[in-house]
Amino acid sequence: MFTSNPFAELSASISPAIMQTYVVVMIILVAAGTLFDIVHKGSAKYFFENWRNSKSKASRQLGGGQLALLAIQTGLVEVLTSAEFCNARRRIAHLLTMYGFLAYVIATAIMVFGYPTPATPTPAILPQLWWIGGLMVCLGGYWFWFFIRVDVAAEGNTPFRIVRADLFILSLLASATAGLIWAYLQARGSSWASAFLGLYLIATTVLFGSVPWSKFSHMFFKPAAAFEKRISNANGFRSNLPPPADKPEQFGSARRQPRHY
């Protein structure tokens, strides 16, 4: 089961062309939703204005090498290690979810486009990555949802309280959970496989189609904001964006550390 491509098995009832078209549509929804979010919220305008202010009012100009180094630091600290989370549990949960999601999505795309039918044997590593990625999403996501969320961990609210900001994490968990159950049931030949396939498609469509109303686009905004902040600190311009993660003492009073749950 863990070495079998579930999408190749699905090709017996659904054309690979339909599956590939669906993936392309999801990619378009993410791109269009992110662009709409940028325009609607004015994020791009805000960052470009702050960037221009940073350059015009900077006490010193940065060279290409310094900019490249800041970009690498941003990638290593804010992106790859999510160091903006001071709470270790939240950071681990975020990393599990993030890397699991990447493995899950990349493996899905490769299997759907590269090995769409049983006629083309799928390398065992791809289904394994798909399963591992999905399980990582579930582990990190459910851990965050039931035990780490600030309104649950700090304020004592029920974990079943839902607001619009939860749309991303809930649709992500629903997609990964339904997808794994569908693949398992399909491999077992269960009659319930079709039902969970439908749930999988609905949850995935909500996940990628709700970008303007969820926190999905934050994964694109946060690295840009962190990079701009590092540049502002390096060239001497005092930005109104939060400081980078490696200087938490600059949040508010120097005597008080930020609290991230």
N, C-alpha and C positions, 0 to 999 in steps of 0.2 A: 504493500500500500504506500509506504513512504518513498518508494523509488518509482512509482507509477505516475505518469503525467495525467492528472484528472481532466485536463482540457482535451487531450488527445482521445481519451475514452468518450468524452462528451460529443466528439465529432461524429459519432455514429448516429446521433439524433439531431444535432445542430451543426449546420455548415460552418467550417472554419472561417469562411469569408464573413459570416455574420458575427462570429466572435471577434475577429480582427476589426471589423467596422465598429463594434461596440467599444473596444479599447481606444480606437482613434477618437471616437466621439467623447469619451471620458477625458482624454488629453485636451481636446478642444474646449470642453467645459471648464477645465481647470485654468487654462490660459485665458479664456474670455472672462471667467469669473474674477480672476486676479486683476486683470486690466480694469474691469468695471469697479472693483473694490478700490483700486488706486485712484481712479478718476473721481468716484463718488465721495471718498473720504479725503481726497486731496493729499494723500500720502506722498506721492511723487513730487508735487509742487512744494510741499513743506520741506522735504529732504533736499531738494535742489536749491531752495532759497537758503536753507541753513548751510549748505555746502558753499554757496557763493559768499555768504557772510563770513564763513570760516576762512576762505581764501583772501577776501578783501581786508579783513580786520586781523589777520594773523600777525603775530609778532615775528614769525620767521616762516620762510617757505620751505616746503619739503621737496626733496628730489625724488626721482623715479625709484631709486633703490629703497629709500625710506618708505615710500608708499607700498612697494612690493612687500617689504618686511611687515608693515602693518596689516596688509591683506592676509599674509601667512599667519600672523598672530591671531587675527580675527577667526580665520578658518580653524585653527587648532584649539583656541580657547572657547569662543562662543558657539561655533558650529559643531566641531567633532567631539568636544568633551562637555558641552553645555555647562560651562563653568559659571554662568550667571545664576545657577541655582545653588544657594548656600546650604540648603538642607540636603544632606546626603541621600536620604530616601527618595526625595522628589527627583534628584538628579539621576539616580540609578533607574527609577521608573521611566523617566523621560528618555534616557538613552536606550533602554530596552524597547520602548515603543518606537522611537525614531529609527533605530537600526533594523528592528524587526519589520517596520513598514517598508523601508527601502528594499530589504531582501525579498519581501513578499511581493512588492509591485514589480521589481526588476525580473524576478523569476517568472512571474505571471506573463509579462510582456514577451520574454524570450520563448517560453513554452508555446504561447498562443501564435506567435509569428514564425518562430524557427522550427517548431516541432508540433504542428497542428493536428497530425493524424498518427495513428499507430504505425503507418507505413514508414515513417521516419523515426527511428528509435531515439528516445529522449535520454540524454546522459543522466545517470542516477542522481548526480549532484543537484540538478535543477529542482526536481520534486522535493528533495531533502531541504534545500534552501527555502522553498515555498512553505513547507511545513514548519521549519524552524522559525522563519520570519513571522508566520501567522501566530505561532505559539508565543513568541516574544511580544508581539503586539498585545495579545490577550493577557499575558503575565504583567507587563508594565501598565497597561491600560486599566485592568481591573484593580490592581494594587493601588493605583492613583485614585480611581473612582471611589473605592470603598474605604480607604484608609488614609489617604494623603491630602485630599482636597481641603483647602483652607476652611470652608464652611462646615466640613465634617470633622476634621482633626482639631481645629481650634475653636469653632463656635458650637460644636455639638449638634449640628443639624443632621437630619436623617440623610443617608446616602442616596435615597430615592427622590430627593428634591431635585427637580429639573428646571433649568432656565435656558434661554436661547443660546447662551454662551457654551452650553454643553453639547450643542449640535455636532460639533466636529468629533469629539471623543466618543460620543455615543454611536454615531454612524460608523466610525472607524471600528469600534469594538463589534458592532452588529455585523459589519461586512466580514471581518476576519473570523468571527465565531461561526457565522452561517456558512462561510466558505469552507472552513475546516470540517464542519459537520457534514456538509454536502459531499465533500470528497471522500470522507469516511463511509458514508452511507452508499455512495455510488460504488465504491470498491467492494462493499459487502453485498451489492445487488439489492438493496432495500427499496421498497416501493415509496419510502419517504424521501428519497433523494431528490425527486422533482420538486417537492414542496420547499425543501431547503435551498435548492437552486434558485427558486423564485425569490425567497427571502434574501439570498446572497445578492442577486441582481438589484433588488429594490434598495437594499442598504448601500450597495456600492454606488448606485446612481445618486442617492441622496448625499453620500460622502463627497463625490466629485462634482455634483451639480449644485451644491449649496455653498460654494466658496464665498459668494458675496455676503452671506449671512452667518458664516461660521468663522472659526479661527484658522482655517486651512491656510489662508494666504499669509498668516503670521510667519510661517516658516521661510517665506521669501523676504519679508520686511525686516525681521530681526537681524539677519547678517548684515544687511545694508545699513541699518541704524547703528549696529555695533562698530562697523567699519568707519562710518562718518564720525562717531564719537571718538574713536582712537585718533583719527586725523585731527580733530579739533583739539584734543588734549596735547597732541604732539606739536602742533604749530602755535599753541598758546592762545587759541580762541576759546572763550568760555561758552560752550554750547548749553542749551537748556534741555538736552537729552540726558537720560540717566547715564552715570559713569560706567566704564567697562567693568567686566566682572572681576578683573584682577586687582581692582582698587575699591573694595567695598566700603572702606572707611570714609569715602567721600559722600556717601548717602547721608543727608541730613547732618546731624551732629557727629563730630569725629569720635565722640565717646560712646556712640551707640551703633551697633551693627544692624544691618537690615534683617528682617525676619521673613524668610520664604518657607512656606509649608509645603 
